[in-house]
């Protein structure tokens, strides 16, 4: 009994001293104790700080699912200022994208190419491209659509389109990180980190149109063009009509 009372007294003394914030957090007190403080700011300020943090980061990994114009896209892309690398899955199949500067490469299986023709020439053409890096010409209509999936600025811009007026939502967690939510008037939310820099960590689109998570902010990764022996130059067109990239 004495030991229990003594332990309680010690804890009370600690909570009255320098570790007050930790005790409050454990006891359901101030949810912003020990954070970077953005949870106490107006919603528009939180969003702007998240936008600034995202723009200032050299790299990010963006993954998740987006529903756009009746089509579902699953993305897993690592992005930096001069390009990106990763995988995109649509109803038409899964393909890999790699962009270094203006050079865009597409890699997919034979079924991804062509119009589904069964003649020998179509099969031979598809087999030639299967699992090779196809360099997409800048003049090909597919270039603009596909390169958007590898563009850090384009993809991150879509995170900051919540409808005004914005509101501060609840305190949550994305993975192990504590976050504060910014909510749009017409739905959708952006979870902003309460730890370290206020990076956006999760974007939930309105009307259940998908969720994207952002991780590995500022973590370097290798981005290099494939060896020439693994690249097929298909001339002026790669011969595919990919689904359009997700819109805002």
C-alpha positions, 0 to 999 in steps of 0.5 A: 500500500505504501509503495502504491501511494509513493508511486502516485506521489512521484508521478504527481510531482513529475506531472507538476514539473518539466514533463507536464506535457507528456502526462497531459498527452497520456491523460487525454489533455492537450492533444497538441502538446509536444507537437510542431504546433500547427494543430493550433493554427487556422485551417488555411494556415495549416494547408499553406504550411503543408503546401510550403513543406511539400514544395520544399522537399526534394523527394516524396513517395506517393501511393494509393488509389484514385477514382477519376471519370469512372476509372480507378488508378492505383499509383505507387510513385517515387518523385523528385524534381527531375522525374520519377519512377514507379508503377501505375495500375488501371483497368487496362493493366499494370505498367511501370513508368520512369522519367529522367528529365524529358526522357520518359520510358514505359515498361509493360507486358505484351497484353498492355500494347496494341488493340488486342489484335490476334494476327501474327504481326500484332503479336510480334510487335507486342512481343518486341515491346514486352518487358522492355523500356519503350522510350515515349516520344515527346510528340506522342499524345501518350507522352503528356498523359503518362508523364503527369504520373511522374511529375512531382509538382503536378501530383502534389498540386492535386492535394491542395484543392479542398473546397473552401471554406476549410475547417480544422478536423480531428487529431489522427494518425497516419502510420506512426505519425500524429496528424491534424486534419484539414477538411473541405466544405464539400468533403475530402480531407488532408492530414498534416503531420504534427511531428517535424515539418508539417508535411501532408501525409494523407489526402482523402478525396471527396465522395470516396474518390480515393486516398493517397498517402505521402511518405519518405519526404526528403529521402533520396533515391536513385533515378537513372535512365535504363541501359540502352540494351533494354530500351526500344525506340518505337519511332514517333508513337508507342501505339498505345492510348492510355487512360487519362491521368487523374484530374483535380 
